[in-house]
Amino acid sequence: MPGAPATASPAHRAPSAPAAPARVAPAAPQPGAPAAPARSAPTTTMPSASVGSVRGPAPSAPARPAAGPRLVPPALTIAADRSYAARLTASDREAAEPAWFPERWTLDGPEPYAVPLPLGQPETADSDVLPLSDGRVLIRRRVADRHAFSLLYPTGPGTGELPLGSLECADLTLLPPPPDGMSAFALVPGERSTGVWLVAGGAFGPEHVADVPGLCSGGAWLDREGRLLALDRQLPGGGPVKAVAVDLERGGEVTPLLQIAPGSDDRLLLADADSGLLLIRSDAPGHERLGWGVLGSCLPVRFPECLRPADLAVTPIAVQPGQMLMPESCAVALRLDGAAGSWVGLWRPAGRRLHQVAAPEGWLTGAAFWSREGTLHLPYAQPGAPCALAVVEAPAESDAEAEEAHRSGTNGTEPSAASGTPGVCRPVPLGQAPLTGSAAVG
């Protein structure tokens, strides 16, 4: 199950590593270029009508000020089945204003390869691309005063384009690729609610699917059918941010998902549908910590001490699929950001160690995916290897670590930091916030 998208869009590293795809061995982190500025929302205005244009919900009060244009696009977006990936790449990265064009990566063959998908004019850095499982690439553009959607595909020496219509709204964010691999969804925030729109895969252009009260962000798919969508929601009156589950087949029925403490911000970062593993960020322990839980479990969320290394920002980016009902055995890849740059962390819930691995030069920072067998693939690009994958094997926990975890009875993941005020910060089991039941009010 794909996880929620990254919150930053770092630039590529300076290329200097070997040209051929490489197997990366665990090593000390290597210095690299600092991450690029955090991704910001595109500027928004109200569009004029056009063929296939749909008007989004009008705000009941003045809209929030729009952020400035994004200067660097996301590094890479990987399809739900890991068959394809897509990104915007620059024809001349040394130029003051790079000319961006879409590029599709094929990942499921003997060797990865890239296909450029340029059109008659360059794209802007605040456009988004999302690969489908049939090889087409969805692109979202700001066109005048609306968001326009098209499907791009290679055709002979050129690029074919199939317009899908446009959506009139003040702001819009694409959700991670859904499990079916053939559709795409977007969040459209209003003043007191957030709309969920189907922007690719519908019959007649963008279609409104659900309206969720409150301001929603994030996004993670909880099942293989693409029915249950997890969102981080803040209610219209304010208050903490809580992850909720939205049932798209029941008109957007909302059910609580994370309720760790009454006043804590509980966000869902990644979810794996096979094992039920959830990666969570919460301030319930007294300050923001990275934790994990299991969907439908009666055990509390746990906050491993090893996931808060000093002077590093830790963000989960990929979970090993195929571990049916074995969340503790899933290998998790994490992006580690520090003063020296960005590199990779490897961890399992059943273990006590965070293994740090040097990223390949030219890593498309934050992009990664696992095979079912426990091999991590890191996409990178550099001169001589414009489309390549570095391979990292998931570390095996030692017998001593496994035995210690077994004796502790907690799989080595008990919270080790101060828990704060017990009445407020004690984690509440996920089982007390099930996905089934009546919809949440408000």
N, C-alpha and C positions, 0 to 999 in steps of 0.2 A: 504494500500500500504506500502510495506516495505520501509523502509528507508535505507538510506545509511548506510554501516557498520561502527562500532566504530573504533577510531584511537588508542585506547590503549587496552591492554589485561591484566587487573589487575589480580592478584592472588586471590584465595578464601580467605575469612576471617577465622579467627580462630573459629572453631565450638564451640558453647556453648549454643545455644538456644534449645527449646523443639524439640523433635524428630518428632512430627506430623506436617503436613502442618498447617500453622498459618495464622490468619487474622491479618494484621498489621494495627494498628490505628495510626493516625497522632501523631507525637511526635517529640521532639527535636532530632536532629541528634546525633547518638552515635559514639564515637570514634571507629575507625577501623584501619585495616592495610593499609598502603599506597598502592597506585595503583602500578601494575607491570610496567616495562618499556614499552614504546610505541612500538607498533608492527612495525617491520621493514621488508623490502622486503627480500625474500629469495635470497641467493647467486645464481648466474646464470653462465652457461657456454654453449657452443654449443654442442648438443648431436649427437650421431651417429644414423643412421637410424635403425628402427625396424618395426615390423608389426604394422600397424596403426599409424606410426609416421609421423607427418607433420612438415615441416620446416616453421617457422614463418618468418616475413619480416627481411631481413638482413639490419643492419644499414649502412648508407652511410658514417659514420664517426665513430671513436672509441667510443665504448659504455661508458656510465657513469660508474664510479666505483660502484661495487655491495656492498650492505650493508652486515653486518655480519649475521650469522644465527639467527633466532628468538629463544629465549630461553623459552618463555611461549606462548602457542597457544591462540587464541581467546577464551573467556569464554564460549560462546554458540551461535550457529546460529539457528534461528527459521524459519521454513518454511513459505512461503507466506500466506498460509491459517491457520497457527498456529496449525496444526494437529500434527506435529513432530518437534523435535529439535535435534541437534547433536553437539557433542563436542569431543575433545581429552582429556582424563583424565589419570592421572598417577596411576600406580599400587602401587607405593611407593613414596609418596610426600616428604619423609624425605631423600631419597637417593640423593647423589651428582648429579647424572644424572638420573632423573626419566625415567621409561619406559612408553611411552604413547601408549594408544590404543583407538580406536573410541568407542563411546557410543551413542546410539539413545534413545531419550526421546519421549514417547507417551504422548501428552498433551490434546487430545480431548476426553478422556474417563472419567469415574467417578473420578478416581484418577490418577495422573501421575505415570509412572513407566519407568525404564531405562532397556535397553537391551544392554549388552556389545557385541562388534563386533571385538574381537581380531583375529589376524591371526597368522601365524607361527613366526613372529618376530615383535618387537615393532616398532611403528612409530616414526618419529622425530617431534620435536616441531614446525618446520616450515612447516609441512603439513597443509592442510586445509580440512575441512569437511563441506558438505552442504546437508541438508535433502531434499528429494523429498516427494511429497504428497502421494506417494504409499508406503512409509515406507522404501524405499531404501535410502542409504546414499552415496553421491558422495565423493570420496576422491582424492585430488591432492597431489602427492608426487614428490619430487625431486629424480629421479632415474638416477644415473650417471650424464649425461649432458643434461637431458631433463625433462620436466614436464609430468608425466604419470597420467592418469585418470582411475578410476575404480568405479564400483558401488558395495557396500557392502550390504548384507542382511542376516538376521538370517535364518539358515537352520538346524533344529534339534538341536543338542548340539553344533554345530559349526557355522562358518561364511562363507557364500558364497561370491564369488568375480567374477564380470563380467568386464574384462578389456575393456576399451573404446578407447584405443590408446593413443598416446602421442603427444606433441607439442614441437617442437624445437624453442626456443626463448631465448633472453637474460634475460627476466623478465616476470612475469605474475601475475595478481591479479584477483581473483574471484570476480564477481559482486554479489550484494545481490540476493537472490532467486527471480526469475521472477514470475509474477502472475499466469502463467499456472501450476506451481508446479511440472512440469515434465521435465524441461530443466535447463541448467546452462550456463552462459556466463562468459567470461573472457576478461580482457583488456591486450593487449600486446603492450607495448610502443616501438616505433622505434625512429630513430633520429629526424624525422620531422613530424611524424604522429603516431597515436595510432590505432592498429587493435582491432576490436571487433570480438571475436571468440565464436561460439557455441561449447561447450566442452562436453555437455551431451544433449541427445534428438535428435541428428542428425542421419542420416542413415549410415554414413560411417566414424565414428570417428570425430575428431575436424574439424569444417567447418568455413572458413572465411566468416564473415557476412558483415562487413563494415570496412572502413578505414577512420578515422577522422583526418584531418590535425591538427597538434599541439600535445602537451603533455596533456593527459587527466587523470583525477583521479576521485575519488568519485563514484557516480552511484546511481540513484534513478529512479524507474519506474513511469511514469506519467499516465498510463492508465491500465485498467484491461485486455487488450489484449496482453500486452507485446510487443507493437510495438514502443512506444515512450520511449526512454531512455535518461535521463538527465545526463550530464557529466560536470565536471568542467574542462575548457580547457584554456591553455595558448598557444598562437600562436607560430609558430617556431621562429619568430624574437624576442620573449620576450613580455613584456607588462603585463597588468593586467590579472588576472584569471577571466573568465566569464563563468557562467553556460549556456550550450547550450542544445538543444533538438536534438536527433539523431533519425531519422525515419528508423528503421531497415527493413521496407518493401519497402523502396524506395532507396535502395542501400546506406544507411547511409547519406541521405540528412541532412544537418546541418542547424538549425534555431536558432537565438538568443533567449534566454529564460530570462536572467536577464541582464539588462543594467541600473543599478541604478545610476551610475555616470560614466563619461568617463574614469577616471583613477582608479576607485575603484576595489578591488578584491571582486567579488560577487559569493559566493559558495552556492549551494543548499545542505542542510543537510538531509532533509526528505521531502517526498511528499505523500499526501493522494489522491488517485484517486477518492474516493467517494465525498469528499467535495471540492477538489481543493486546500486545505490548503498546503502552502509551508513554510517550516522553513529554514531560510536563515542566513548565516553569512557574513557580509560585513563591510568594513572599510569606507563606504561612509559617515557616520556621523562624520568622523574625526579620529576614531579609531575603532577597530573591535567590532561590536555589534551583538547580536542575534536579528533577526527580523522575521516578518512574512508577507506573502502576499497571494493572491488568484490567481490561474491560470486563465488567461484570464480576470482578473479584470482591471478596469480603475483606481482603487485606488492605491496610492503609497504604497511601502513597509513601514511598521511601526516597530519601535524599542522600545518596552516597557521598561520603566525604571525598572520595577520589575524583568526583566530578566538579570540584571547585578548586582547581590548582591556583596558586597565588599568581596574581598579575596576568591572568589569561581570561579571555572571554571564550566560553564554551557553548557551541550551538550544534545540536544533533542535525545531521544532514541525510542519513540513509540507514535503514534497518534491513537486516537479512530476511528475505521472504522465505516461505515454505516451511517454517518451523511450527507446524500445526500444534496448537495447545501447549507450546513449550516457550513461553516468553522469556524465562530466565536464560535460555540457551541462545537467544538471538544475538548476533554480533551487531553492534551499533557503531557507525562512523560519525565522528564529530569534527567540526571545524574548530580549530584552536587559533585564536588571534591574540598576538602579543606584540611587544615592541619590535621583535625581529621579523614580523610578517605573519603569514598564515601557514599552518601545516595541519596534519591530520591526527586525530586521536581515535583509538580503537578500544572498545569496552564491551563487556557482557554483564547483564544484571547479576548473573551468578558469580561473578568475580569481584575482586577487591582492587584491581589495578586498572589504571588508565595508561594504555600503551601509546607512546608518541612516535609518529612516523614522519619522516621528511616527505614533503610533497614533491612531485617532479617539477622541474622548471617549466614555466608556461602553464601550470595547472589553471584550469578555468575554475577559479576559487569558489568552493562551495558546491560544485557539481560532483556527484558520486553515485554509484549504484552497486548493489551486492548481487552475486549469483546465489542460487539456493544452496550451493555447496560451501559457501563461506568465503568467496573470493571478492575482494573489493576492487572496483574499477574506477580509476581517476582520469577523467578526460583532460587532455592537455594539448596545446598547440605551440609550435615553435618552428623556426626556419628548418626546412628539411623534413618536418613532421607536422604539417598543418592540421592533421586530424589523427590523434593517437590516444591510446589508453595505457596507463600504467597499472600494474597489477600488484595488489597487496593481499597476502593470505591472512585470514583472521588468526590472531594468536590463540593458542590453546592454553587454558589455565593449567598450572602445575598441579600434580597430585596433592601436594601439601596445601595449596590454596583451596582446592575442592574439598578436602577433608575438613579444613578449618571452617569453610562456609557451611558444611553439613553439620558440624558440631554446634555452630552458633544458632542454627535453627532460623536464620534470617537471610540466608543466601548472601551474606556479606554486604548487605545494603541497608543496615540500620542507620538512622540519622545519628550523626556524631557531633553536630553543632548545637549550640544552645537553642532550646526549643521556644524561648520567649515565654509569654504569659500562657500557662497551661490551658486556661479556659478559652483562649482565642486561637492559639497556634497549634493545638494538637491535631494532627491529620485525621480526617474523617474517612472511613473506608469508602472506596468507590461503589461498593455494593449498596450503600445507602442512597446513591443517586443513579438508579438503573435507567436504561434506555427505554424501557417499557413503562406504560402507565399514562395517566392523564397529562395533557399538555400543560406547560407552565403558563401561568397567567402573566400577562404583560410582556 
